[in-house]
Amino acid sequence: MSFIEIRHLRKEYDNAVPLQDVSVSIGKGEVIGIIGPSGTGKSTFLRCLNRLETPTSGSILIDGEDICRPDADLAKLRRRMGMVFQSYNLFPHMMAVENIMRPLQSLLGVSVRDAYDEAMEQLACVGLDDKARRYPDELSGGQRQRVAIARALAMHPDIMLFDEPTSALDPGMVSEVMSVMKELSQTGLTMLTVTHDMRLAKELSERVFYMDQGGIYEDAPAAKIFEDPSGERTRDFIFDIRSWRYALSSENRDMHEMLGSLDDFCRRTFMSKMQADSCRHAVEELAVSHLLADIDTHPEHRFGITVDYREESGETKLLVRGSPLPESGEPVSDAILAGAAKRLPDDEKGRAVFSIISRAEDK
């Protein structure tokens, strides 16, 4: 029998139906990533699982017990489920150790001594035992999120739910939270993570749900979702997030800003160092050798650079294009471009990487 069994789950609000008919089984110890466009019910799905939201209809069985029944013991349920939010939800007037101790004392009736020992043990697990007496405003965003994880773990849950755990963090802090979550994923906990961070979903998850239009549109191993998705909407979503666009004009020609934005894109799309270096080189060549020169000649025009990163049938393709932008700011058709494919160095796995560097032509 599945550890979590969800049958025909539906959630309605007055003006929206974020979950229409969700049925899925999750095994004990599975690590699930949940991705998809904004507004497709991902967070509502998690909140129904721990009954922060009451489903309109359907059933949710945890280890055979239907938690949607009117007489379900919600306090007992929530002790079995740890929840980590994007906004940390720490008490600002309490030290890190006190934030962990409080639910142990108030919900479980644990003594002060035992609560302190448990809190320190969990802080050590997330690498923050030396920050036990710091207040939340004395901690970085990544450290606050790790305290929130420690607080959830102190209840010794069977299931951990993460709702956008890295979305409020600066890029440099994401890795520290990811490291903690990866360690947790090896402990046998059942984990479900809603995230817009595709690197987190790919590196952490064994299985991924792509949610769209109020349901689970595609359910597959992470490698399948990110490398060869079956559903058309899944493919469109994955490929769309692997596109980077930047506009250059006589007023906006800040190369440092452009390359900083590009570097962030390369990190988010899990490019190897060699691929990222090749991409940066191609974009610089396109901008400096072609587009900036055209801007000087035609200062009234805006020019765009597009990078599309694709993995298809084991081959990686990196396409870099340049084109004039009309007044609307939308790229014009690639058909107007004159350019030739240029082979870039293979990545460390020997996969071919190509760049198409095209000279922008006047409209």
N, C-alpha and C positions, 0 to 999 in steps of 0.2 A: 504493500500500500504506500502511496505517496505521502511524504511528510506534510506537504501543503497541497490541498486540492481545492481549486477555485472553479465553481460551476455557475455559468450564466450570470456573472456579476454585472450589475447595472447600477449606475449612480446618476440621478437626475437633480438638477437645480431648476429654479424658476425659469432661467434664461439659457440654460445649456445642459447638454447630456455628455459629460466627459467620458463616461464609461457606458458602452451600449450593450455588449454581450461578451464578457471575457471569461473564457474557460481555459485553464492551464493546470498542469501538475508540476510540482517541484519536489525533488528528492532531498533527503536529509544531507546536509553538507554541500549542496550545490552553491556555486557562486554565480549569481545572475546579474548581468548589466541590463539596464533598461534605458533605451535611447529613443529619439524621435523628435519631431518638430515641437515647438512650444504649443501648449494648449491642447495636447492630445491625451490628457488624462494620466500621465506618468505619476505625478505626485499624488493625485487623487487615488490612484491604485494603491500606493504605499499606505496612505492614510486610511484606506478601507481595511487594509490588512491588519493594522493594529487598532482599528475601530476608533481612531480620531474622527473619522467620517462614518456615518451610518449608511450602509448600502441601501439603495432603493429596493432591490430584489436580488435574488441569487444566494449562494451559500459559499462560505469559506471554512474549510475543514483544516484544523491544525492538529496533526497526529490523531485524526479521526473525530475530533470534537468540533462541532459546528459553532463557530464564534458569532454567527449572525442570529442565533436563537435569542429570543427576548430574555431568557433567564441565564444567558452566558455570563460567566464571572470575568468581567473586563479587567478588574484589578489583577487577577491571577494571570490573565492573558498578557497584560503589559509588562509583567515581571519576566515573562518568557521572551519578550521582544525588546531589544534595545533599539532606540531611534536616535539618529544623528541628523540634525538640521543644518542648512547652510549658514544660519545666523548664530550658531553656537548655543544660544539660550542659557548662558551662564549668569549667575547672580553677580552683579558688579560689586556688591558690597562684601562678598565672601572671597576668601583666598581659594586657590585652586583645590587644595585638599578639602576645604570645607564644602565646595561645590559638589564634590564626590560623596562626602560623608552624609550630606543632608538627606538624599533619598533613601540611603541605607537605614538611617535612623527613623525617618518619618513613615516610610512604607513597609520596612521589614522589621522595625523594632530592634535593630542591632545596637549594642552598647557603644558608647563613645570610643572606648579602647579598640573594640573590634572593627568599628567603622573606620577609625584612623588607620589601623593596620591594613585593611582592605584597600583604602584609598591610596596609601603609599605604594602598595604592591602594584596597583593598576597604573599609577603614575610612572613607576619604574618600567612597566611593560611598554609604555609609549615614549620612554626616554625623557621624562620630565620630573623625576623625583627631586631634582635639585631646584625645581621651580614651585614646590608645594606651597610655599608661603607667599607667593606672588598673587596679586589681584589681577583680574582679567585685563584691565587697562595697562598693566605692566608686561603683558605678554604679546607676542606677535599674533597675527591672524592664524598662522599655522599651528602655533602652540595652543591657542584657545580651542581650535578644533580638535587637537589631540587630547586636551582635557575633557572635551565633550565626549570623545570616544571612550576615554578611561571611565567617565561617569556611567556610560551605558554598560560597559563591560563589568563594572563592579556588581551589577545585579545578576551576573552569570546567566545571561540569556541564551536560549537555544537558537535564536534568529536575530540577525542584525539588519536593520533597515537604514540606508543612507540616502537622504534626499539632497541632491546637489552638494555633496560635502566639500567640494573645492571651488565652487563658483564665486564665493566671496573672497577668495584668496588672491594675492599677487602671484604672478607666475613662479617666482622663486620659492614660494611657500608650498606650492602644490606638491612638489616631490616628497617633502617630509610627511605629508598626510598620506600620499600614495604608498610610501614605504610601510607605514603602520598598517594600512589596509591590506597590503600584500601579505604581510606576516599573519594577519588575522585569517586571511583566506586559506592558510595552510593548517589551521587548527581544527578544522571539522565543523566550524560554525556554518550555518546556512545564512548566506548574505545576499541581499538584493540592493542594488545601487542605481538610483536614478541619476543620470549625469548628462551634461552636454559636452563633457570633456572626452573626446573620442579616444585619446591616448589612455586615459584611465579605464574606459570601458574595454578597450582591446587588451591591455596588459593585465587587468585584474580578473576579468570574467572568463569562466569556462563556457558560458551560454549567454546569449543576448536575445532580449525581446526588443524588436523594433515595433513601437506603438504608433498607430496612425488611425485617424477617424474613429476614435472611441474603442479600439480593440488592439489585440496583438496581431499585427499584420504579418510579421515573420518571426519565427522562433527557431534559432539555429545556433550551432557552435560559433564562438566569437570569430574564429578564422574564416568560417564560411560567410558570415555577415560582412566582414570588412574586406574580404578578398574576392568573393564571388557570390554576392547576394542573389537570391532567386527572384524576389518580388521587384516589380518595376519601381514602385514608390521607394522601396529600400535603396535600390541602386541610385535613384535620383537624389535621395537624401545623402547617401555616403559620398557620391561624386560631387554634390554641391558643396559640401563642407571641405572638399579638397580643391577648392578654387580660391584664388587670391586675385583681387583687382585693385589697381591703384591708378589714380588720375594725376597727370602732370599738366601744368599750364604755366604761363609766364608768371602768375602769382604764386603758384605752388610748385616749387622745384627743389624741395628740401630732400636731398639724397639721403641724409642720415635718418630722417623720419621714414622714408620709403624703405630703406634697408632694414631698419628696426622692425617695421611691420612685417616685412618679408621673413625675417629671422623667426618671429613669433609664429608665423604660418608654418614654417619648416618644422618647428618643434611640435606644433599641434598635429601635424600629419605624419609623425613618426619617421621622417626622412632620415636616412643614414647621414653621417657627417659628409661623406663624399657626395651624396646627392644634394645636400643642402649647399655645399660649397659650389657645386656645378650650377645649381639654380641661381645662387647669388651672382656668380660670374656672368651667366647669361643675361640676367636682368640688368646688371650694370652695363654690359656691352650694348644692350638694346637701348637703354636710356641715354648713355653718354654718346654713343656713336651715331644714333639715329634720331631719337625723339627730341632730345634737348636742342639739337641742331635745327630740327624742324620748328621747334617752338620759337627759336630766335628768328627764324625766317617768317613764321606765321604766328605772331604773338596772340592773335585773336582766336586761335584754335586751342582746344584741350585734347590731350593725348592720353590714352590708357594703356596700361600694361596688364596682361592677364597671365596667370600661371595656373595651369591645370595639372593635377597630379593624379595619375591613374595606375591601378594595378589590375591587370587583366591577363588571365591564363598564365600566371607565373611571371609575366613580363611587366616591368615598371616603365611607364612613359611619363616624361616630364615635358610639357609643352609650354613654351613661353611665346606670347604674341603681343604685338603692339598695334594699336589702331587709333585713328582720330575719333574723338567723341563729339557727337552732335550736341546741340544746346541742352537736350534732355539729360545729358550725362550718361546715356546708355551706349555700350559699345556698338559700333556698326558691324555689319556682316564681315566675317573673315574673308569673304570672296574678293574684297577690294585689296587685300594685302598681297604684296609681292615678297616672297621669301623662299628659303630653302631649308630643308631639314639638316641639322648638324648633329653628328654623333658626339655625345659627351662621354667621359670615362665611365666604364661599367662600375656599378657599386660593388661592395665587398663580397656579395653573393654571386657576382658574375652576371647580374641581370642588366639588360640593355637599358640605357637612359638616353632619351633623345630630347633635343631642344629645337623648336622651330623659332627662329629669330627672324621677324618680318619687319621690313622697313615700312613705316607709316606713310601712306600716300595721301595727297590732298583729296578732299572730298570733291 
